Amino acid sequence: MAYSVNQLTSAAQCDAVLSLIAEERANLDLQQRILDKRRGTLSDDVTDLGAELTVKQAELTSLTTLLGTLPDGDTKADYERRKRALSRRITELQDRQLEFNPVSLIDREFDVARLNASLAEAAALEAAVLARKATL
């Protein structure tokens, strides 16, 4: 984008704009680091959640089968408690899977791309202001 840097008439004005750019760039850098970290963990989470959910569902299936063969008593009561805990864990994993899905991953990647574009634009403006300052 072409900025109206020729409207800047003093080194002080250039320094004021450069200060604003530096502050914005620092904010963008921080946002980028946060999003990069989240994007990395999100892609791992999507894979890990799917794998853990598959394992837990298989455990629940075998536990349900086993419970059908046990006589009433302490052992059966213990396995029923395990089944309830396993069912809760599956529900938690399914809820988390709704949050951490491929759509969320792409959304975060898009956020990172937008930040990269903003950083590039800040660099372009900074170069233009520095060039203007050099002519004053």
C-alpha positions, -999 to 999 in steps of 0.1 A, spaced: 0 0 0 12 35 -8 14 56 24 13 93 25 48 96 41 55 127 20 31 145 44 56 140 72 75 172 75 100 166 104 122 139 118 101 141 150 69 132 131 88 103 115 100 92 149 64 93 162 52 71 133 82 47 138 73 45 175 37 35 166 50 9 141 74 -5 167 46 -9 193 23 -25 168 51 -48 156 58 -59 192 21 -67 196 19 -86 164 51 -106 172 36 -116 205 3 -127 189 23 -146 163 43 -165 189 11 -174 208 -7 -186 177 23 -206 165 24 -224 198 -14 -230 198 -13 -242 162 14 -267 170 -3 -281 200 -37 -281 183 -25 -303 155 -10 -327 181 -42 -325 201 -64 -334 171 -44 -365 165 -40 -375 202 -77 -370 210 -88 -392 181 -64 -420 192 -73 -418 228 -110 -417 220 -107 -449 199 -88 -467 227 -114 -456 254 -143 -467 232 -127 -501 227 -122 -504 265 -158 -495 271 -170 -521 246 -149 -549 263 -159 -537 298 -196 -538 288 -192 -573 275 -174 -584 307 -200 -569 329 -227 -589 312 -209 -621 323 -201 -612 360 -224 -622 389 -236 -595 412 -211 -586 439 -181 -564 447 -162 -572 415 -191 -563 393 -197 -531 413 -161 -522 409 -163 -527 371 -195 -507 369 -177 -478 386 -149 -481 361 -175 -482 332 -191 -450 345 -157 -433 348 -148 -445 313 -181 -432 299 -174 -398 315 -139 -397 300 -153 -406 265 -178 -377 269 -150 -353 278 -129 -365 249 -158 -360 225 -164 -325 239 -128 -316 234 -128 -331 199 -155 -306 190 -131 -278 201 -100 -293 185 -109 -303 151 -93 -297 116 -115 -266 111 -101 -250 142 -66 -259 130 -72 -242 96 -87 -212 114 -56 -208 135 -34 -212 104 -54 -184 88 -49 -162 118 -11 -168 115 -12 -159 78 -30 -127 86 -5 -118 112 24 -125 88 7 -101 63 3 -75 90 40 -78 100 50 -75 63 29 -44 60 44 -29 91 79 -35 77 69 -18 44 56 12 63 87 14 84 109 13 53 89 41 37 90 63 69 128 57 73 133 67 36 113 98 42 132 106 74 165 103 55 154 130 30 145 155 57 
